[in-house]
Amino acid sequence: MMRKDFPSPVSAVSTRVARGLAVFGVAVLGLTGAASAAALAAPAPAGHPPSAVTERGKIVGWHGGNAVIYPTAGFFGNPQVLAVGAIYPSGRFAVRLPARVPVDLLSKSSSQCATLRSSNPSALSTFTGDSLIFKRGVHIADTHSGSTPGIAAFTGFANGDTRSGFVYADRATRLTGFCQRTLSFGGRKVTFRQNFNLPLRKGWNRVAAFFSVPRPGRVVANLRLGSGHHEKWYLFVPPTMR
């Protein structure tokens, strides 16, 4: 199992902006109480755009009481806060992703990675990243779903690992190609390659990355529609907060 020593891409999100939103979210949580939980978990009202999705989960080992969760978008760039929800003392949360993502959070595939291709050259898309957790206006940790704590935190990889998320597209398209980067793990250089073959509909699409380590120093992730098996939401502290 390899460990990486560089900041998670999502940790680059603007802390000042997120902290301001977190203060607002905590205030709302305190004022609405149980009503907030019901609203977050409620089904979409009639006429709501079909592309809206609600992310639900339970964070393993959560003992932080009430908190605020911010999903982010922009895995390949500077992640931005996408939505806001509540975490309850049980560790459960439900947060609705917007039916339509603002265009300034979207980009063409080639802008996200030069070797990523779209069957519709005009299509704009974005990948979700880690979710930020704030308590009393302070960023305390991140969370993500994965088959192991290491892959959820994007700090350790093994054959058979999975990590799930969403891709939003402003129109139907097929993303193909690959994206390859060099990562630093404990002073060692590791080649990380992502392979894409994703027929996306307009709106949100659930996607899972299936990992393999074909040889030391090389990690491969094949992205497919759907979700990984036996995944849980794990809590972790990003490297920039340590």
C-alpha positions, 0 to 999 in steps of 0.5 A: 500500500502506497502513501502519498505526501502531497495535498489532496486536490480538494484541499485547494478549495478556498477555505475563506469561502467555505468558512463563510458558507459554513457559518451560515450553514451552522446558523441554519442548522441551529435554527431549524433543528429537526425540520432541516433533517426532514427537508434534506431527506425528503423526496424531490417535489413534483416538477423538480428537474430529473437531473437533481440527486441527493447524496446520502450516507453515514460516516464511519466512526463519526462522533462529532455531533452536528456539523455541516457538509459541503460537497465540492466539484472540480476534481481536475482543477480548483475544487469549488463548494457545490452544495450544503447539507447537515451531518447529524450526531449519528453520522448520517447526512443527506445533501441535495446536489443542484439540478443545474450546475452553474456554468462557471463550475463547468469546463470542456473535457480537454480543459480538465485534461488534455487527453480527455475527449468528448463526443460532443465538443460543446459539452461541459462537465465536472467531477465531484471531489471530497466533501468538506466538513465544518463545525462551528465555522472551522474546517475539521476534516473531509469525507468521501466514499470508498472501499477502504479508508485509504482509497477514500482519502486518496492516500493508499491504493490496492488492487480491487479498490473502488471510489465512487462519485458523480459527473455532471454534464450539461448535455449528453456526451461520451467521455473517452480517453485517459488522464495521466499524472505523476504523483509523489508518494513518500519521496517516490514518483508514481504514475497515476492513469485514469481511463475513461469510457463514460456515456453520460446523460444530461445532468448527474451521473454516478461513476465509480473508479476501479483501481489496480496496481499493475506494478510498483510505481504505477496505479490505474483507475478505470472509470465506469458508470455505477458505484463501487461495491461495499463502499463506506463514507470515511472521515479523514484529515487532508494533508494540508491540515496536518 
